[in-house]
Amino acid sequence: MKRRKFLAVGGLALGVGYAWNRFRSPSIPSGMTVDTRYYDGNIFDARDVFGPREESHTLITDEETAAAEFRDLEQLSDFTKETSFDESYILVVQNGMRSEDDLELRSIDRVEGGLQVAISIDKPLIPDHDDLITHTLLIRITDKKTVPTSVDVSIDGY
């Protein structure tokens, strides 16, 4: 009898864990793979701090542009080196907000001529602080389709 309860509870726990991971993983179109890297700070200019809720996104489609635009940061050099720009491109999303929050990719959808990207703010359970920093999320997108002509990025969760 105890064995059946144990198996039932174990199966339920595995199902909940799978559903939670499925819920938390980003929704992306078929034929597309993504890899992300988060960085606290501005990868383009260390002195430039975004204002509160100021947002920006940049599409990097070749290795030369990445090498010229990105600051020399050890955390990002591996990410860039692992990117085959013949098959992939990098979308850089930045915004200004308090330091405890992080940016997380929620979904990517194909729209006519481009992509629609949804980012959310992951809020840890820490009291509010008034320390503004620039947050950067790099998204490497490998897609069978061509490089998009337009990208619409929305950040939710302020």
Salt bridges, closest charged atoms under 4 A:
ASP35 OD2 - ARG140 NH2 2.66
ASP40 OD1 - HIS135 ND1 3.59
ASP45 OD1 - ARG47 NE 3.26
GLU82 OE1 - ARG140 NH2 3.77
GLU100 OE1 - ARG98 NH1 3.84
GLU100 OE2 - HIS129 ND1 2.63
ASP101 OD1 - ARG98 NH2 3.00
GLU104 OE2 - ARG24 NH2 3.33
GLU104 OE1 - ARG106 NH2 2.70
ASP128 OD1 - ARG98 NH1 2.92
ASP143 OD1 - ARG110 NH2 2.45
